[in-house]
Amino acid sequence: MKKLLAMGIAGALATGLSLAAFAQGGATNEVSTAHAHALMAQSATSLTTAHAHLHHVVNCLVGPKGAGFDAKAEDPCKGQGNGAIPDSASNEALHSKLQTALGEAQAGLKSDSLASVHQDASKVAATLQDTGTPAKKASGGYSW
């Protein structure tokens, strides 16, 4: 009986750890995709395009159930997880950086100046690149 109980507890712990690793993996993909869209916003030649890519960043960060998710904008992270912020809830440092990136993206969405949006997108890209996720290449970039 004790052996079964020990096996059950070990199985539950392993499942819990696997789910946490899976969630972290989803966050890694979502951060990578959000970073790509921040770079696209940074180099956009029109305010409309820059705003569209920042919406994609927000959608990847908050996920479809998160505050600020724009269902009218594309969700390039669909199927990758529940949003990088919810998926990183167990990693306080990453979660905090993603919240910062979200604020920077939202600031860019409020701007009517392409130059200002480019600056905010640059901040978002730098913040997301500094998350230390395994998806980063040795050169400092992401693979997508």
C-alpha positions as CSV (number, residue, x, y, z in Angstrom):
1,M,0.0,0.0,0.0
2,K,2.8,2.4,0.9
3,K,4.6,1.5,-2.3
4,L,1.4,2.4,-4.3
5,L,1.0,5.7,-2.5
6,A,4.7,6.6,-3.1
7,M,4.3,5.7,-6.8
8,G,1.2,7.8,-7.0
9,I,2.9,10.8,-5.4
10,A,5.9,10.4,-7.7
11,G,3.6,10.2,-10.7
12,A,1.7,13.3,-9.7
13,L,4.9,15.2,-9.1
14,A,6.3,14.1,-12.5
15,T,3.1,15.2,-14.2
16,G,3.2,18.5,-12.5
17,L,6.8,19.1,-13.5
18,S,6.0,18.0,-17.1
19,L,3.1,20.5,-17.3
20,A,5.3,23.3,-15.9
21,A,8.0,22.5,-18.5
22,F,5.4,22.3,-21.2
23,A,4.0,25.7,-20.2
24,Q,7.5,27.2,-20.1
25,G,8.1,25.8,-23.6
26,G,5.0,27.5,-24.9
27,A,6.2,30.7,-23.4
28,T,9.5,30.3,-25.2
29,N,7.8,30.0,-28.5
30,E,5.4,32.8,-27.8
31,V,8.2,35.1,-26.7
32,S,10.2,34.3,-29.9
33,T,7.1,35.1,-32.1
34,A,6.4,38.3,-30.1
35,H,10.0,39.3,-30.6
36,A,9.8,38.8,-34.3
37,H,6.7,41.0,-34.5
38,A,8.3,43.7,-32.4
39,L,11.2,43.7,-35.0
40,M,8.6,43.9,-37.8
41,A,6.9,46.9,-36.0
42,Q,10.2,48.5,-35.6
43,S,10.9,48.4,-39.3
44,A,7.4,49.1,-40.6
45,T,7.0,51.8,-43.1
46,S,3.5,52.8,-42.1
47,L,1.7,53.5,-38.8
48,T,-1.0,51.0,-39.6
49,T,1.5,48.2,-40.2
50,A,3.5,49.1,-37.1
51,H,0.4,49.1,-35.0
52,A,-0.7,45.7,-36.5
53,H,2.6,44.1,-35.5
54,L,2.4,45.6,-32.0
55,H,-1.1,44.1,-31.7
56,H,0.4,40.7,-32.6
57,V,3.0,41.2,-29.8
58,V,0.2,42.0,-27.3
59,N,-1.8,39.0,-28.5
60,C,1.2,36.7,-28.1
61,L,2.0,38.0,-24.6
62,V,-1.5,38.0,-23.1
63,G,-3.0,35.1,-24.9
64,P,-6.6,34.7,-26.1
65,K,-8.1,35.0,-22.6
66,G,-5.9,37.9,-21.5
67,A,-6.7,41.5,-21.0
68,G,-5.8,43.5,-24.1
69,F,-6.2,40.6,-26.5
70,D,-7.5,41.9,-29.8
71,A,-9.5,39.2,-31.6
72,K,-9.7,41.4,-34.7
73,A,-5.9,41.4,-35.0
74,E,-4.1,38.3,-36.1
75,D,-2.9,35.9,-33.4
76,P,0.5,34.6,-34.7
77,C,0.9,32.6,-31.5
78,K,-2.3,30.6,-31.9
79,G,-1.7,27.0,-30.8
80,Q,1.6,27.8,-29.1
81,G,0.1,28.2,-25.6
82,N,-2.1,30.4,-23.5
83,G,0.0,33.5,-23.9
84,A,3.6,34.1,-22.8
85,I,2.5,35.9,-19.7
86,P,0.1,33.3,-18.4
87,D,2.5,30.5,-19.5
88,S,5.4,32.0,-17.6
89,A,3.5,32.6,-14.3
90,S,5.9,30.2,-12.5
91,N,9.0,32.1,-13.6
92,E,8.8,35.4,-11.7
93,A,11.8,37.0,-13.5
94,L,10.5,36.1,-17.0
95,H,7.0,37.1,-16.1
96,S,8.1,40.5,-14.9
97,K,10.1,41.2,-18.1
98,L,7.1,40.1,-20.2
99,Q,4.9,42.5,-18.3
100,T,7.4,45.3,-19.1
101,A,7.3,44.4,-22.8
102,L,3.5,44.4,-22.7
103,G,3.5,48.0,-21.3
104,E,6.0,49.1,-24.0
105,A,3.8,47.5,-26.7
106,Q,0.7,49.2,-25.4
107,A,2.5,52.5,-25.3
108,G,3.3,52.1,-29.0
109,L,-0.3,51.3,-29.8
110,K,-1.4,54.6,-28.2
111,S,1.0,56.7,-30.4
112,D,0.1,58.4,-33.6
113,S,3.7,59.0,-34.6
114,L,5.5,56.4,-36.6
115,A,8.9,57.5,-35.1
116,S,7.5,57.1,-31.6
117,V,6.0,53.7,-32.4
118,H,9.4,52.6,-33.8
119,Q,11.0,53.6,-30.5
120,D,8.5,51.7,-28.5
121,A,8.8,48.7,-30.7
122,S,12.6,48.8,-30.3
123,K,12.1,48.8,-26.5
124,V,9.8,45.8,-26.8
125,A,12.3,43.9,-29.0
126,A,15.1,44.7,-26.6
127,T,13.1,43.6,-23.6
128,L,12.0,40.3,-25.2
129,Q,15.5,39.6,-26.4
130,D,16.7,40.0,-22.8
131,T,14.4,37.3,-21.5
132,G,17.1,34.6,-21.7
133,T,14.8,32.1,-23.3
134,P,16.4,29.0,-24.8
135,A,15.0,29.9,-28.3
136,K,17.7,32.6,-28.6
137,K,20.5,31.8,-30.9
138,A,24.1,32.2,-29.7
139,S,24.2,35.4,-31.9
140,G,21.5,36.9,-29.7
141,G,18.7,36.5,-32.2
142,Y,15.7,34.2,-32.3
143,S,15.0,31.4,-34.7
144,W,11.6,31.6,-36.4
